[in-house]
């Protein structure tokens, strides 16, 4: 049994990843800002392998991240895996019309928060025999970059952050991964592409299964591409 922390765990891909890891017998810490959805998932899975950690990445302070590390250290002692999945995707807007406050909020949630999470989970991952740190990227922002605004910038920054981290951790016991996702059916995508038939897209459960099939293998510092 391994212990994983998943951000954005209450809905969509995070929910699918959490559910499948629990079904495989792993302990999962569910981090999400939506307490109601966290409780609903907890009730659905009905497993002692689940721990809830309500946290809003937009409003979290440095003290909150330090407290996260302290609480997880006291409760679990280590982490075997961290999956950085949480993200916000605003409506498509061109740069000259992008609201500046929303710009900062998206960068805070999708990039800066991941930096703080990485800094405060690395010590816990180093206590594992083979810690795994995975960040979720989005192929759409590189294939069709127009109008993705702060979301696209944050994903590009996250990719570089993980590239830097992977190079720095190459001789450690921590393996650093990124997963680049194809379009799949989510409520966010349905909002942005209302005319698209979601039945023609992969479901989150399928994407999660394909991610975990590769992540759970003992491969070092590799990118995972789900196509």
PyMOL commands that set and color helices and strands:
alter all, ss='L'
color gray80, all
select helices_A, chain A and resi 12-23+35-45+62-75+95-97+100-125+140-143+149-168+187-192+198-200+204-215
alter helices_A, ss='H'
color red, helices_A
select strands_A, chain A and resi 3-7+27-32+50-54+81-84+131-138+174-181+184-185+202-203+224-226
alter strands_A, ss='S'
color yellow, strands_A
deselect
rebuild
show_as cartoon
